[in-house]
Amino acid sequence: MPRVTRQFNGFILSPHYYANPTSTSSIAEMVIQNANAVNGKATAHPNPQLKDLDPATLKVSLSQKLQPLPALSTLKFGEVHTDHMLVASFDPKTGWSDPEIKPYAKVELDPMSSALQYATNCFEGMKAYLSPDGTPLLFRPNMNMSRLASSAHRLSLPPFSTSALLTLIKRLVVVEKRWIPSESGYSLYIRPTVIGTRSALGVAASDSALLYVICSPSGPSFPLSRRLGLPDGYIKPINLLAVSSHVRAWPGGTGGHKLGLNYSPGFLPLSHAVEIGWDQILWLRGDTVMEVGAMNFFVCLKRDDGDIDFLTPPLDGTILPGVTRASIMDIAKAHTSSLSSSSSTPNTTLDGLTSRLHVSEDPITLTTLIQWSREGKLTEAFGVGTAAILCPVGAIGFEGEESELPSTEAKDSVFTEAGASHPDGHIEPPSSLVDSKKSKVPGKELIKEGGKIALPVYEKGIGPIASALRERVLDIQEGRVPFAGFTTEESGQGVSWSVECV
């Protein structure tokens, strides 16, 4: 039977199909429904004879022995699991099983399973927060559901109803509510996962699957520092090594999907970077900037008119369409729109910023980063993602001559308005931090034929634009900011960014 493909938003969608498909048209229909999943629309199973996920059949088996809650000060990302998990399995003859919330347990897999042999696994990263009145909130979960459906489709894994899965995740969050920390910056990290379970060594799509959701209480990925004599709330910038010898993703590949196979190949180059003193990798494809580790990349450039150009690489299929990325861009656009309007929506203007942020999705190269640094235009750079939310960049190492941004080039009203203690916004770190950087961050002495872009240093480690965006995201996620102004237009209807779990 011929395979049916269809172009959708620049990507080739190849259909998942089961044994004995009824017709070519049913396969084409499946492609369209998967395309709808990418758009965030609720999807039904393409084969009505196979059972889809159904929240009405959910079974709940509560643990008889609950774990003690860990102290927040001891939390490390992803190392503690909650008491329960959500599980459902797909059989090619019957479809999805009745979903079950049950005590957390190990998963049993055949050694021949597709997930173990051919890395047929995809996942999502979400967070649940407590609102001021104690209601659990999910942040833009429909985007996560759409992306998970798209990732599963890319691996030719069985499809599922995204709306049903979201309903089931809400039920799990309610069961695990006691695990959601109430302190700002903390959350319950949620990891929906789909893996192929076909037990055969033949190189083929998996016609069976396991879907499970686990949760982990989470603190800030980059905790606020209270050491080294630094000010309260200091966020340590990360220092990046630009790497082109290893490539994260290629056009036509899988970089635009959240697949396990996209992450493990980065462990080796990251370990090498850490060995010589860098914190993380700035992924390049040739000269083109892609991502920061597992985060989307943003830069801020000051303009002659006092405004800021706010740039991020475009979604060309090699870059993950991050939920935080989209949210940061929407907030920046709302801020600029509010400054330009005589009647702005409340809470859309970012605190302390009077400069407009001109958002643009354009290719960024290492060459242009060096040039912007030399010209004194590069004021901030940072990575964004669900786990970290936002992490500032302090320096970028590269192969070539050294380029360092002079402190005098950081002058701009946007910094003094944000409360930087030095008139030009460039603040020398305490001597203890300087000593620490000498031992941990290599310059030309460790990259003998390379150089370094040094971004401006700020009193709290994070620049004013990044700080304002980070605080606004947290305010929305934790329910402190009214939802007015923070909606997106989907199918002509405004959709709140925060979804209650009730």
C-alpha positions in Angstrom: 0.0 0.0 0.0 1.5 3.4 -0.9 2.4 5.8 1.9 0.5 9.0 1.9 2.3 12.2 2.9 1.1 15.8 3.2 2.8 19.1 3.7 1.7 20.9 6.9 3.3 24.2 8.0 6.5 23.3 6.2 6.9 19.8 7.6 6.3 16.5 5.9 3.8 14.5 7.9 4.0 10.7 7.3 1.1 8.7 8.6 1.1 6.2 11.3 -0.9 3.1 10.2 -1.8 -0.2 11.7 -2.1 -3.7 10.4 -4.7 -4.2 7.8 -5.6 -0.5 7.1 -9.0 -0.2 5.5 -8.1 2.2 2.7 -5.8 4.8 1.4 -8.3 7.5 2.3 -8.4 6.4 6.0 -4.6 7.0 6.1 -5.0 10.4 4.5 -7.7 11.2 7.1 -5.2 10.2 9.8 -2.6 12.6 8.5 -5.2 15.5 8.6 -6.1 14.6 12.2 -2.5 14.6 13.2 -2.1 18.0 11.6 -5.0 19.2 13.7 -3.2 17.9 16.8 -0.2 20.1 15.8 -2.7 23.0 15.7 -3.8 22.3 19.2 -7.2 21.0 18.3 -8.8 18.0 20.1 -8.3 14.9 18.1 -10.3 11.6 17.9 -8.8 8.3 17.1 -8.6 7.8 13.3 -10.0 4.3 13.5 -13.4 4.3 15.2 -13.1 0.5 15.8 -10.1 1.1 18.1 -10.8 2.5 21.5 -9.4 6.0 22.2 -8.3 7.4 25.6 -11.4 7.9 27.7 -11.4 9.8 31.0 -14.8 8.3 31.8 -13.2 4.8 32.3 -10.4 6.1 34.5 -9.5 3.8 37.4 -8.0 5.3 40.5 -6.0 3.1 43.0 -4.5 5.3 45.7 -1.3 4.4 47.5 -1.8 3.0 51.1 1.5 4.5 52.2 2.3 8.1 51.2 5.9 9.4 51.2 6.9 12.2 53.4 7.3 15.5 51.5 10.9 16.6 51.0 12.3 19.9 52.3 12.3 22.5 49.5 16.0 23.2 50.2 16.9 19.6 49.3 15.1 19.5 45.9 17.1 18.8 42.8 15.4 18.8 39.5 13.8 15.5 38.6 15.2 13.4 41.4 12.1 12.9 43.6 8.9 11.3 42.3 5.4 11.7 43.8 3.2 8.8 45.0 1.2 8.1 41.9 1.4 7.8 38.1 -1.0 7.7 35.2 -0.8 4.8 32.9 -2.5 3.6 29.7 -1.4 1.1 27.0 -2.2 0.8 23.3 -2.9 -2.6 21.7 -3.2 -2.7 17.8 -6.3 -4.9 18.0 -8.3 -3.1 20.7 -6.8 0.4 21.0 -6.2 2.3 24.3 -6.8 0.5 27.6 -8.7 2.1 30.4 -6.4 4.7 31.9 -5.4 4.2 35.5 -3.9 6.4 38.3 -2.0 4.0 40.5 0.9 4.0 43.0 4.2 4.9 41.3 5.9 1.7 40.2 8.6 0.5 37.8 7.6 -0.2 34.2 8.2 -3.7 32.8 9.5 -3.9 29.2 10.4 -6.8 26.9 14.2 -6.5 26.0 13.1 -6.5 22.4 10.8 -3.5 22.9 10.9 -0.8 20.2 11.7 1.9 22.8 14.8 0.0 24.0 16.0 -0.9 20.5 15.1 2.0 18.3 14.5 4.9 20.8 10.8 5.3 20.0 10.0 7.5 22.9 8.8 11.1 23.2 7.8 13.2 26.1 6.6 16.6 27.4 7.6 18.9 30.2 4.8 20.7 32.0 4.4 22.3 35.4 1.6 22.7 37.9 1.5 25.7 40.3 -0.7 26.7 43.2 -2.7 29.9 42.7 -3.0 32.3 45.7 -6.3 30.5 46.7 -4.6 27.1 46.5 -6.1 25.9 43.2 -3.6 23.9 41.0 -2.9 25.6 37.7 -1.4 24.3 34.5 0.4 26.8 32.2 -0.8 26.6 28.6 -1.2 22.8 28.7 -2.9 22.7 25.3 0.4 23.6 23.7 2.1 20.7 25.4 -0.6 18.3 24.3 -0.4 19.4 20.7 3.4 19.1 20.8 3.2 15.6 22.3 0.8 14.5 19.6 3.1 15.9 17.0 6.1 14.1 18.5 4.3 10.8 18.7 3.2 11.2 15.1 6.8 11.9 14.0 7.8 8.5 15.5 4.8 6.8 14.0 3.4 5.9 17.4 -0.3 5.4 18.0 -2.4 8.6 18.1 -4.5 9.6 21.1 -7.1 12.2 22.0 -5.2 15.3 23.3 -8.2 16.6 25.1 -8.7 13.3 26.9 -5.1 13.2 28.0 -5.3 16.7 29.4 -8.3 15.8 31.4 -6.5 12.8 32.8 -3.4 14.9 33.7 -5.7 17.3 35.6 -7.0 14.4 37.6 -3.5 13.2 38.4 -2.5 16.7 39.5 -5.5 16.9 41.8 -4.5 13.5 43.4 -0.9 14.8 43.9 -1.9 18.3 45.0 0.0 18.0 48.3 3.2 17.7 46.3 2.9 21.2 44.7 5.1 23.6 46.6 3.5 26.9 47.6 6.8 28.9 47.5 7.3 31.1 44.5 9.6 29.6 41.9 8.7 26.1 42.9 6.3 23.8 41.1 5.2 20.2 40.3 7.0 19.1 37.2 4.9 16.8 35.0 6.4 14.4 32.5 3.9 12.8 30.0 5.7 10.1 28.1 4.8 7.8 25.2 7.0 4.9 24.3 6.9 2.1 21.7 6.4 -1.4 23.1 6.4 -3.5 20.0 8.4 -6.7 20.9 10.4 -7.4 17.7 13.8 -6.6 16.4 12.5 -5.8 12.9 13.1 -2.2 11.9 9.5 -1.0 11.8 7.1 1.3 13.5 5.8 0.2 16.8 2.1 -0.7 16.7 1.8 -0.9 20.4 2.7 1.7 23.0 2.7 2.7 26.7 1.6 6.2 27.8 2.5 7.2 31.3 2.7 10.5 33.3 4.9 10.9 36.3 5.4 14.0 38.5 8.3 15.5 40.5 8.4 18.5 42.8 10.8 21.0 41.4 12.7 24.0 42.5 14.4 26.6 40.3 16.8 24.9 37.8 19.2 27.8 38.5 18.6 28.7 42.2 18.8 32.2 43.4 22.2 32.6 45.0 22.6 33.6 48.7 26.3 32.9 48.8 29.6 34.6 47.9 28.4 37.9 49.2 26.1 38.4 46.3 22.8 40.4 46.6 19.6 38.6 47.4 17.9 37.2 44.3 21.2 36.9 42.3 20.8 34.5 39.4 24.2 33.2 38.2 24.6 33.6 34.4 25.7 30.6 32.5 28.7 30.6 30.3 28.4 28.9 26.9 30.8 27.2 24.6 29.7 27.5 20.9 30.0 24.1 19.3 29.7 23.3 15.6 31.7 20.0 15.6 28.6 18.3 17.0 25.2 19.2 15.6 22.0 19.0 17.5 19.6 18.8 14.5 19.5 19.0 10.7 16.8 20.3 8.3 14.4 17.5 7.7 15.4 15.7 10.9 13.7 15.6 14.3 14.9 18.7 16.1 11.5 20.3 16.1 10.0 17.5 18.2 10.5 16.5 21.8 12.1 13.1 21.4 14.4 11.3 23.7 16.8 10.6 20.8 17.4 14.4 20.4 18.9 14.7 23.9 21.3 11.9 24.5 23.7 12.7 21.7 24.4 16.0 23.4 25.7 14.5 26.6 29.2 13.8 25.3 29.9 17.3 23.9 28.4 18.8 27.0 30.7 16.8 29.3 33.7 18.0 27.3 32.5 21.6 27.6 32.0 21.2 31.4 35.5 19.6 31.8 37.1 22.8 30.5 35.0 25.1 32.6 31.9 26.0 30.6 28.4 25.6 31.9 26.5 24.7 28.7 26.6 24.5 25.0 25.5 27.0 22.4 24.5 24.7 19.5 25.6 25.8 16.0 24.9 24.4 12.6 27.8 25.8 10.7 27.7 29.5 11.8 24.0 29.5 12.6 22.9 29.6 16.2 20.3 26.9 17.2 19.6 26.4 20.9 21.2 26.8 24.3 21.5 23.3 25.7 17.9 22.3 25.7 16.6 25.9 25.8 15.5 28.3 23.1 17.9 31.3 22.6 17.1 35.0 22.7 19.2 38.2 22.3 18.5 41.8 23.0 20.0 44.5 20.8 19.8 48.2 21.5 18.7 50.5 18.7 19.6 54.0 17.8 16.0 55.1 18.7 16.3 53.7 22.2 14.1 50.7 21.6 15.3 47.1 21.7 15.4 44.5 19.0 14.3 41.2 20.6 15.5 38.3 18.4 15.2 34.5 18.5 15.9 31.9 15.8 12.9 31.0 13.6 11.1 27.6 13.8 12.6 26.0 10.7 12.1 22.4 11.9 15.5 22.1 13.6 14.4 24.1 16.7 11.9 22.9 19.3 8.7 25.1 19.4 9.0 25.9 23.1 5.9 26.9 25.2 8.1 29.3 27.2 9.5 30.6 23.9 6.1 31.4 22.6 5.0 32.9 25.9 8.0 35.2 26.2 7.4 36.5 22.7 3.7 37.1 23.4 4.5 39.0 26.6 7.1 41.1 24.8 4.7 41.9 22.0 2.0 42.8 24.6 4.4 45.1 26.3 5.3 47.0 23.1 1.6 47.1 22.1 0.7 48.5 25.5 3.4 51.3 25.2 2.1 52.2 21.8 -1.6 52.3 22.8 -3.4 55.0 24.7 -5.7 52.4 26.3 -3.6 49.5 27.3 -4.8 46.3 28.9 -3.8 46.1 32.6 -0.6 44.1 33.4 0.7 44.0 29.9 3.4 46.7 30.4 6.6 45.1 31.9 7.7 46.7 35.2 10.6 49.1 34.9 10.9 49.0 31.1 9.9 52.0 28.9 11.7 50.8 25.8 9.7 48.9 23.2 10.7 45.3 22.4 10.6 44.7 18.7 10.1 40.9 18.5 11.6 39.2 15.4 12.2 35.5 14.4 15.4 35.8 12.3 18.4 33.6 11.9 21.2 34.5 14.3 24.8 33.6 13.5 27.9 33.5 15.7 29.5 36.0 13.3 26.7 38.5 13.9 26.8 38.0 17.7 30.5 38.9 17.6 29.8 41.9 15.4 26.9 43.1 17.7 29.2 42.7 20.7 31.9 44.8 19.0 29.4 47.5 18.1 28.1 47.6 21.7 24.6 46.6 20.6 24.4 43.2 22.4 22.9 44.0 25.8 21.5 40.6 27.0 21.2 37.0 25.9 19.4 34.2 27.6 17.9 30.7 27.2 14.2 29.9 28.0 12.5 26.6 28.7 9.9 24.9 31.0 12.5 23.7 33.5 14.6 26.9 33.8 11.9 29.4 32.7 14.7 31.9 31.9 18.5 31.7 32.4 20.8 34.6 31.6 24.0 34.2 29.6 27.2 35.7 30.8 29.7 34.7 28.1 30.0 32.8 24.9 33.3 31.1 24.0 34.1 30.5 20.3 36.8 29.6 17.9 38.4 32.8 16.5 39.7 36.1 17.9 38.5 37.5 21.2 35.7 40.0 21.3 34.7 41.5 24.6 32.0 44.0 25.1 33.5 47.1 26.9 31.6 48.1 30.0 31.2 51.6 28.7 29.2 50.3 25.8 26.3 49.2 28.0 24.9 52.7 28.5 21.2 52.9 27.8 18.2 54.3 29.6 16.6 50.8 29.7 19.2 49.8 32.3 19.1 52.8 34.6 15.3 52.7 34.5 15.4 49.1 35.7 17.3 50.1 38.8 20.9 49.1 38.0 23.1 50.6 40.7 25.8 51.7 38.2 24.9 54.6 35.8 25.9 52.6 32.7 24.3 49.3 33.9 27.6 47.5 33.9 28.3 46.3 37.4 31.6 44.7 38.4 30.9 41.5 40.4 32.2 41.1 44.0 35.8 40.0 44.3 34.7 36.6 45.5 32.8 36.1 42.2 35.7 37.3 40.2 37.9 34.7 41.9 35.4 32.0 41.3 35.1 32.9 37.6 38.9 32.7 37.2 38.8 29.1 38.3 35.7 28.0 36.4 35.4 30.1 33.3 38.1 29.8 30.7 39.3 32.6 28.6 42.0 32.5 26.0 44.2 30.5 28.3 41.9 27.4 27.9 40.7 28.1 24.3 44.1 28.9 22.9 42.9 29.8 19.4 39.5 31.0 20.4 37.9 34.0 22.0 34.9 35.0 24.2 31.9 37.3 23.9 31.5 38.8 27.4 28.0 40.2 27.9 27.4 43.1 30.3 27.4 42.2 34.0 24.4 43.1 36.1 24.1 43.5 39.9 21.7 40.5 40.2 23.3 38.5 37.4 20.3 39.0 35.2 19.6 41.9 32.9 16.5 44.1 33.2 14.7 42.8 30.2 15.3 39.1 31.1 14.3 39.9 34.7 11.1 41.6 33.8 10.1 38.8 31.4 10.9 36.1 34.0 8.9 37.8 36.7 5.9 38.3 34.5 5.9 34.6 33.4 6.1 33.5 37.1 3.3 35.9 38.0 1.1 34.4 35.4 2.0 30.8 36.1 1.4 31.3 39.8 -1.9 33.1 39.4 -0.8 36.5 40.8 -1.5 38.5 37.6 -5.0 38.7 36.2 -5.5 36.8 33.0 -6.8 39.8 31.1 -4.4 40.6 28.3 -2.8 37.2 28.4 -4.9 35.3 26.0 -4.2 33.9 22.6 -6.5 33.7 19.6 -7.2 30.1 18.7 -10.2 29.4 16.4 -11.4 32.9 17.1 -11.7 32.5 20.8 -9.5 33.8 23.6 -7.8 31.0 25.6 -6.5 31.7 29.1 -2.9 30.7 29.7 -3.6 29.2 33.1 -5.9 26.2 33.3 -7.4 25.1 36.6 -7.2 21.5 37.8 -10.5 20.7 39.4 
